Amino acid sequence: MYGIKVIPITTDGISLPEFPNSFTNQGQAQKFHVTVEPSLFAVNPYTNKAFPITYGLISLTDLKKRILDIATHFDGDVRE
């Protein structure tokens, strides 16, 4: 809908119907300290730095707000 590329990663090897070509976790969950699923991160394609957007389920409205907030106001780095 917005042209944002999604790279789905499964921790249990089972892909969701919405993401049939998911990648298998190869340490990403540990690197990003994922303990709740689903978890969503934004990655700066120029620096490869990742920023958590949400852990767990949230509404589409809240998801849009979080993404906009990160894209327009975030001035720090959360994960290396």
Contacts in CASP RR format, 6 or more apart in sequence:
PFRMAT RR
TARGET T0000
AUTHOR 0000-0000-0000
METHOD contacts of the structure
MODEL  1
MYGIKVIPITTDGISLPEFPNSFTNQGQAQKFHVTVEPSLFAVNPYTNKA
FPITYGLISLTDLKKRILDIATHFDGDVRE
4 67 0 8 1.000
6 19 0 8 1.000
7 23 0 8 1.000
8 15 0 8 1.000
8 16 0 8 1.000
8 19 0 8 1.000
8 21 0 8 1.000
8 22 0 8 1.000
8 23 0 8 1.000
9 22 0 8 1.000
9 23 0 8 1.000
9 24 0 8 1.000
9 25 0 8 1.000
9 28 0 8 1.000
9 29 0 8 1.000
10 16 0 8 1.000
10 22 0 8 1.000
10 23 0 8 1.000
10 24 0 8 1.000
10 25 0 8 1.000
11 25 0 8 1.000
11 29 0 8 1.000
11 34 0 8 1.000
11 37 0 8 1.000
13 22 0 8 1.000
13 24 0 8 1.000
13 25 0 8 1.000
15 21 0 8 1.000
15 22 0 8 1.000
16 22 0 8 1.000
28 34 0 8 1.000
31 79 0 8 1.000
32 39 0 8 1.000
32 41 0 8 1.000
32 50 0 8 1.000
32 52 0 8 1.000
32 79 0 8 1.000
34 55 0 8 1.000
35 55 0 8 1.000
36 55 0 8 1.000
36 56 0 8 1.000
37 56 0 8 1.000
38 54 0 8 1.000
38 56 0 8 1.000
38 57 0 8 1.000
39 52 0 8 1.000
39 54 0 8 1.000
39 55 0 8 1.000
39 56 0 8 1.000
40 52 0 8 1.000
40 53 0 8 1.000
40 54 0 8 1.000
40 63 0 8 1.000
41 50 0 8 1.000
41 51 0 8 1.000
41 52 0 8 1.000
41 53 0 8 1.000
41 79 0 8 1.000
42 50 0 8 1.000
42 51 0 8 1.000
42 53 0 8 1.000
42 67 0 8 1.000
42 70 0 8 1.000
42 71 0 8 1.000
43 49 0 8 1.000
43 50 0 8 1.000
43 51 0 8 1.000
44 50 0 8 1.000
44 51 0 8 1.000
49 77 0 8 1.000
49 78 0 8 1.000
49 79 0 8 1.000
49 80 0 8 1.000
50 78 0 8 1.000
50 79 0 8 1.000
51 70 0 8 1.000
51 74 0 8 1.000
51 77 0 8 1.000
51 78 0 8 1.000
51 79 0 8 1.000
52 78 0 8 1.000
52 79 0 8 1.000
53 63 0 8 1.000
53 66 0 8 1.000
53 67 0 8 1.000
53 70 0 8 1.000
54 62 0 8 1.000
54 63 0 8 1.000
54 66 0 8 1.000
58 66 0 8 1.000
END
